[in-house]
């Protein structure tokens, strides 16, 4: 049976690839904003981190909406769709920021290696974020 299944799997793989490319771009943006603010403008690291995460979150909304998930919205619904998606994206972002320390602590309770626990946390958060955003940007 060669119905829509292979096509759906290929589309899903392409979406995951675009999600990964967007994620790498957001990481570069986050790091650039952070280090320019902290090293060039001598902004306190905590404030530089906040600014970098905020820049990444704003860019991430548009990157994931239009590139990762190819969802320009439904023009027939008007502005409500982008507003709804922006609110949902903001909620997903807030939840991931809130639960990521808990995931890190859970992994640290299982192992005594900060680097591995941090990397594991990022893997869990990327998967969780993909799952959530794939529903936000349907």
ZIRASUL-V333904 format. One record per residue. N is the residue number from 1. PHI is phi in whole degrees, 0 to 359 (none if undefined). OMEGA is omega in radians with two decimals (NA if undefined). D_LAST is the distance of its C-alpha to the last C-alpha in whole Angstrom. Layout:
n=[N & N]
phi=[PHI & PHI]
omega=[OMEGA & OMEGA]
d_last=[D_LAST & D_LAST]
//
This chain:
n=[1 & 2 & 3 & 4 & 5 & 6 & 7 & 8 & 9 & 10 & 11 & 12 & 13 & 14 & 15 & 16 & 17 & 18 & 19 & 20 & 21 & 22 & 23 & 24 & 25 & 26 & 27 & 28 & 29 & 30 & 31 & 32 & 33 & 34 & 35 & 36 & 37 & 38 & 39 & 40 & 41 & 42 & 43 & 44 & 45 & 46 & 47 & 48 & 49 & 50 & 51 & 52 & 53 & 54 & 55 & 56 & 57 & 58 & 59 & 60 & 61 & 62 & 63 & 64 & 65 & 66 & 67 & 68 & 69 & 70 & 71 & 72 & 73 & 74 & 75 & 76 & 77 & 78 & 79 & 80 & 81 & 82 & 83 & 84 & 85 & 86 & 87 & 88 & 89 & 90 & 91 & 92 & 93 & 94 & 95 & 96 & 97 & 98 & 99 & 100 & 101 & 102 & 103 & 104 & 105 & 106 & 107 & 108 & 109 & 110 & 111 & 112 & 113 & 114 & 115 & 116 & 117 & 118 & 119 & 120 & 121 & 122 & 123 & 124 & 125 & 126 & 127 & 128 & 129 & 130 & 131 & 132 & 133 & 134 & 135 & 136 & 137 & 138]
phi=[none & 246 & 296 & 285 & 304 & 300 & 294 & 296 & 296 & 296 & 295 & 295 & 298 & 296 & 297 & 297 & 297 & 297 & 299 & 294 & 298 & 299 & 300 & 295 & 299 & 291 & 297 & 298 & 300 & 303 & 295 & 296 & 299 & 301 & 287 & 296 & 294 & 287 & 266 & 274 & 263 & 54 & 285 & 305 & 305 & 296 & 289 & 296 & 296 & 299 & 296 & 295 & 295 & 294 & 299 & 295 & 294 & 294 & 297 & 297 & 303 & 289 & 297 & 289 & 297 & 269 & 254 & 303 & 253 & 52 & 242 & 277 & 90 & 259 & 300 & 292 & 273 & 75 & 286 & 296 & 295 & 299 & 294 & 299 & 295 & 296 & 295 & 296 & 298 & 299 & 294 & 299 & 298 & 297 & 295 & 294 & 295 & 287 & 269 & 299 & 296 & 292 & 296 & 300 & 297 & 297 & 292 & 294 & 288 & 267 & 213 & 248 & 222 & 298 & 296 & 295 & 296 & 296 & 297 & 298 & 299 & 297 & 297 & 299 & 291 & 296 & 296 & 298 & 297 & 300 & 304 & 293 & 291 & 295 & 271 & 296 & 256 & 294]
omega=[-3.08 & -3.13 & -3.04 & -3.07 & 3.13 & 3.12 & 3.12 & 3.11 & 3.12 & 3.10 & 3.14 & 3.11 & 3.12 & 3.10 & 3.12 & 3.11 & 3.12 & 3.08 & 3.13 & 3.12 & 3.10 & 3.13 & 3.11 & 3.09 & 3.12 & 3.08 & 3.11 & 3.11 & 3.14 & -3.11 & -3.13 & 3.13 & -3.12 & -3.04 & 3.07 & 3.14 & -3.05 & -3.04 & -3.09 & -3.08 & 3.09 & 3.05 & 3.11 & -3.07 & -3.13 & 3.11 & 3.09 & 3.10 & 3.12 & 3.12 & -3.14 & 3.13 & 3.12 & 3.10 & 3.12 & 3.14 & 3.13 & 3.11 & -3.14 & 3.10 & -3.09 & 3.12 & -3.14 & -3.12 & -3.01 & -3.10 & -3.06 & -3.05 & 3.07 & -3.04 & 3.11 & -3.12 & -3.14 & -3.07 & -3.13 & -3.12 & 3.13 & -3.03 & -3.07 & -3.11 & 3.11 & 3.12 & 3.11 & 3.13 & 3.12 & 3.12 & 3.13 & 3.10 & 3.10 & 3.10 & 3.10 & 3.13 & 3.13 & 3.13 & -3.12 & 3.08 & -3.12 & -3.08 & -3.10 & 3.06 & 3.12 & 3.08 & 3.11 & 3.13 & 3.11 & 3.13 & 3.10 & 3.10 & 3.13 & -3.10 & -3.12 & -3.11 & -3.06 & -3.10 & -3.14 & 3.12 & 3.11 & 3.11 & 3.09 & 3.10 & -3.14 & 3.11 & 3.13 & -3.08 & 3.10 & 3.13 & 3.13 & -3.14 & 3.11 & 3.14 & -3.12 & -3.07 & 3.09 & 3.07 & 3.11 & -3.04 & 3.08 & NA]
d_last=[27 & 25 & 22 & 18 & 18 & 20 & 17 & 14 & 16 & 17 & 13 & 12 & 16 & 15 & 12 & 14 & 17 & 15 & 14 & 18 & 19 & 17 & 18 & 22 & 22 & 21 & 24 & 26 & 25 & 26 & 29 & 30 & 30 & 31 & 34 & 35 & 35 & 37 & 40 & 40 & 40 & 41 & 38 & 39 & 36 & 34 & 34 & 33 & 30 & 29 & 29 & 27 & 24 & 24 & 23 & 21 & 19 & 19 & 18 & 16 & 13 & 14 & 14 & 11 & 9 & 11 & 13 & 11 & 7 & 9 & 7 & 10 & 9 & 10 & 14 & 15 & 14 & 16 & 16 & 14 & 10 & 11 & 14 & 12 & 9 & 13 & 14 & 12 & 12 & 16 & 16 & 15 & 17 & 20 & 19 & 19 & 22 & 24 & 24 & 24 & 28 & 28 & 27 & 29 & 32 & 31 & 32 & 35 & 36 & 36 & 37 & 39 & 38 & 36 & 34 & 33 & 32 & 30 & 29 & 27 & 26 & 24 & 23 & 22 & 20 & 18 & 17 & 16 & 14 & 12 & 11 & 10 & 8 & 6 & 5 & 6 & 4 & 0]
//
